[in-house]
Amino acid sequence: MNADARQVPPLFSETIRGDDAPGTGAATGPLKPILKWAGGKRWLVPELSRIWKEHAHRRLVEPMCGGLAVTLGLMPQRALLNDVNSHLVNFYRWVKAGLRFGLPMRNESTMYYEHRRRFNELIRQGKADTSEAAQLFYYLNRTGYNGLCRFNRRGEFNVPFGRYKRINYEPDLAPYQQAFANWEFRVGDFASVPLEPGDFVYADPPYDVEFTQYAKDGFSWDDQVRLVEWLAAHRGPVVLSNQATSRIVSLYERFGFQLRFLEAPRMISCNGDRTRALEVLALKGV
Ligand SMILES: C[S@@+](CC[C@H](N)C(=O)[O-])C[C@H]1O[C@@H](n2cnc3c(N)ncnc32)[C@H](O)[C@@H]1O
């Protein structure tokens, strides 16, 4: 709770500009994600690096940046990083502002549920944008079940204790603070991201799950369609990744994207067998 009060990030809806932040520029080497995040694409970084290297002079935009595995792997000089999850973005903004951990962090269920209760209290009190909330968010992410970020209908974080054997808390945030110095973070729906014509956009939506119109992780089929329409209208280079369901493949083809298929590291059940999930990369202007 001792991050410098003068560097409080602005409230959720506005971007924080790189030049407001301490540090002089992006760190050079790739960094690992700080958080556990569902659908992290660290495994795609080698493939994306080959595409990105021709465009490294551009601003990298991730309209749904999640755990930041890709941006931290590519280490652009300039980036605009957006996500609809305000707690996630609050955490990144505080890291950029020089977050220091003053919170006790232990891998114990009693402490976990006490910190979870306090996090929900801060949300209720309209204090979800504080340094304390950012620290609690980090602790809950590392200690909770599978790094999930889930809320009940009353808006309370309700992920259970994770039962990990060992957790290494206390990350060295200094390299992240340095990397974030020229990166902007914002909260909102992807379609509200103010793109510039020369931006390189990498979009990684929640996976499509075939045969449902309903929102999985809050992202429906209509949102998948809205995303590809939005990206197709962008004049600069675009890379889009998703699970290669047949309707996603025909949707991306219909909008004129070039497709590449890759085996994802995760396994899925297919006719009783376990097989590698198929990922599609949809490219335009790269
Ligand atoms: C698959 S994850 C991204 C993972 C990220 N590429 C990584 O490697 O860690 C998808 C992200 O989309 C975000 N999201 C869902 N709906 C969104 C929307 N309408 N606008 C912006 N972001 C959204 C989720 O909060 C989640 O962080």
The ligand as an SDF file (V2000), in Angstrom:
LIG
                    3D

 27 29  0  0  0  0  0  0  0  0999 V2000
   -7.6670  -15.0850  -24.5330 C   0  0  0  0  0  0  0  0  0  0  0  0
   -7.5870  -13.7110  -23.4620 S   0  0  0  0  0  0  0  0  0  0  0  0
   -6.1760  -12.8180  -24.0520 C   0  0  0  0  0  0  0  0  0  0  0  0
   -4.9120  -13.5030  -23.6190 C   0  0  0  0  0  0  0  0  0  0  0  0
   -3.6430  -12.7550  -23.9860 C   0  0  0  0  0  0  0  0  0  0  0  0
   -3.4340  -12.7000  -25.4190 N   0  0  0  0  0  0  0  0  0  0  0  0
   -2.4490  -13.4080  -23.3090 C   0  0  0  0  0  0  0  0  0  0  0  0
   -1.5930  -13.9640  -24.0060 O   0  0  0  0  0  0  0  0  0  0  0  0
   -2.3990  -13.3940  -22.0800 O   0  0  0  0  0  0  0  0  0  0  0  0
   -8.9440  -12.7600  -23.9870 C   0  0  0  0  0  0  0  0  0  0  0  0
   -9.1210  -11.4310  -23.2400 C   0  0  0  0  0  0  0  0  0  0  0  0
  -10.2200  -10.7400  -23.8490 O   0  0  0  0  0  0  0  0  0  0  0  0
  -10.7880   -9.8990  -22.8720 C   0  0  0  0  0  0  0  0  0  0  0  0
  -12.1030   -9.4760  -23.3810 N   0  0  0  0  0  0  0  0  0  0  0  0
  -13.2750  -10.1870  -23.3860 C   0  0  0  0  0  0  0  0  0  0  0  0
  -14.2470   -9.4480  -23.9810 N   0  0  0  0  0  0  0  0  0  0  0  0
  -13.6830   -8.2760  -24.3660 C   0  0  0  0  0  0  0  0  0  0  0  0
  -14.1780   -7.1140  -25.0450 C   0  0  0  0  0  0  0  0  0  0  0  0
  -15.4610   -7.0260  -25.4520 N   0  0  0  0  0  0  0  0  0  0  0  0
  -13.3140   -6.1020  -25.2810 N   0  0  0  0  0  0  0  0  0  0  0  0
  -12.0160   -6.1670  -24.8580 C   0  0  0  0  0  0  0  0  0  0  0  0
  -11.4910   -7.2410  -24.2140 N   0  0  0  0  0  0  0  0  0  0  0  0
  -12.3140   -8.2830  -23.9740 C   0  0  0  0  0  0  0  0  0  0  0  0
  -10.8100  -10.7840  -21.6330 C   0  0  0  0  0  0  0  0  0  0  0  0
  -10.9140  -10.0050  -20.4640 O   0  0  0  0  0  0  0  0  0  0  0  0
   -9.4600  -11.5280  -21.7550 C   0  0  0  0  0  0  0  0  0  0  0  0
   -8.4580  -10.9010  -21.0100 O   0  0  0  0  0  0  0  0  0  0  0  0
  1  2  1  0
  2  3  1  0
  2 10  1  0
  3  4  1  0
  4  5  1  0
  5  6  1  0
  5  7  1  0
  7  8  2  0
  7  9  1  0
 10 11  1  0
 11 12  1  0
 11 26  1  0
 12 13  1  0
 13 14  1  0
 13 24  1  0
 14 15  1  0
 14 23  1  0
 15 16  2  0
 16 17  1  0
 17 18  1  0
 17 23  2  0
 18 19  1  0
 18 20  2  0
 20 21  1  0
 21 22  2  0
 22 23  1  0
 24 25  1  0
 24 26  1  0
 26 27  1  0
M  CHG  2   2   1   9  -1
M  END
$$$$
